[in-house]
Amino acid sequence: MLKSIGMAAVLVAGSLLPGTAMAAGNAVCGMGLGSVTAGGDHRNQEIDTTVPPTVGVNNLVKAKVYGPGQVRVSTTMTWEADEDAGFIVEGGFVLIGDGLYRTAYSGTSTKTGDPGPRIGSGWGAFTVLEQSQYQGPNDANMTRWNTYGLRSDGTLFRWTISSKGAWQNKASAPGFAAVKSMVLISQTKTYDTFLANTRGGALYTIHIPTSAPMKPVVKQVRSATWQAFETMTAQECGQYGVVLIGIDKDTDSAYLYAVGHANGTATVIQSRGKIPASFPENVYFRWRVPTTPLNGE
């Protein structure tokens, strides 16, 4: 049975899954932080932008989705409630070794250790993978579906995925070797925008028009102090911008920020403090609800 929990999450078959971020007044918002455990489980932890941050129980979504220790990179995962199955994870992509796999399952699925169909090989050098599924508020169907990958030599790639699941129109741009991690913060019909931190500590936006050829526009947001984060995740926060979580794997700690609409060095970033929990997993991602595009720029 599906049961509403405020506006921040829903409870399905005993697992807390993220819902639409709630926003009121000064924009107290929630994020569903997903993880892949060392044992291959999918979990969700609800985190809200109070001061200090409020942390929900780290709930099991699905046990043994993957084999132990398989997954090294995950994109955003998309889920929605289902009357019969409780919920459906409609799909996300993961990297396992040299392979790319698409994950999809329902709350009633009994399969274990199944990453989904293998899409291709040659992914061993990729360190970042993310998908952007854009569906506008007045669009009945998904308007576009792009996937991005950052290779260890600093080349950023983009593919367009067709309605039949074919990866098409491969495009690339060099020059991103300094990037340590990057997170999608904004989506429209005509562009995607990422926030990226560098090993030297700078923070940049990477604005990527959907037009061809691929020509990213890079703007500095901060010049220093952001080098600690191996993973960043973001969630929309009403009309304010995005909630941002930065995870430091050296200490298994994480910090929460409210980030206003990206505007170069004038971008407002409010620290909400250290999140009072431990983050020991190697793979973290965002749980996405359909029809809620990111609006961080």
C-alpha positions, 0 to 999 in steps of 0.5 A: 500500500502506498502511504504519503509521508508529508511532501518529502517522501512516500513509504512503499512496502516498508522502504522510504523512497523520495518524493517531490522536494518540499518548499515553503517560506525559506525553502526547507527542502528534502533530498532522497539520497540513494546508495549502492551498498557493498553488498549490492543493495539499493537504499534511500536516506531522506535528508532535509535542509534544516540547520543542522540537517535532518537525517531520516532512517537509511532505508532498504529499497531493494536487497541484492540488486547487484552482486557484492562490490560490482557497481563503481558508478551510478546515474540518477535512478528514476522511480514512481509509485505503482498500484500493483507493485508498490513502486517501479524503478524505471531505470538508471545506468551503472558501470560495472568494470568495463560494462554499461548496464541499465537497471530497472525493477519493481517492488515485487521483483524477486531477482537478485544480483541482476544489474539489467541488460548490458548495453555496451563495453569500453567504459573502464576509463569513465569516472562519471556517468549521468542521465538527463531525462527532461519532461516539462510541466506541460509535456505529456511525454519525455521531451529528451533523454541525454546521457553524459560521461566523463573519461579519465583523460578529461573528455566529456561525452554526450549521447542522445537516447531515442524512444527505443533506447538507442544511444545516438548522436555521440558528441564530445568536448575535451578539457575537463581533466581537472574535474573531480566530480560533477552533478546535474543541477539544471535541465530545460528543453535546450540545455543541461547544466552541471556543477563540478569541483576540481582537484584544486578546489575550484567550483564551476558550472558547465552549461551544455546546450543540446545543440550540435556541435557540443560546446560547453560554457564553463563559469567559475562559481568559487575559486577554492575549498571544494576539493574534498568531495568525491561525490556530489548530488543535487535535488530541486528546491522549489523556485529557489535552486537546488539542495546540494550534498557533498560527500568526502570519502576520506572521512565518510562525511557529508555536508549540505548546501542550499544553492541559488540559481547559478550565476557565476561567482555571484551564485548564493551558496548557503551552508546548512552544515555537516550532516549528522550521519556516516556515509561509508558507501562507495556509490551514491546517487539521487532518486528522481521523481518523473516530471520534476526537472532540476532548475539550478540555473 
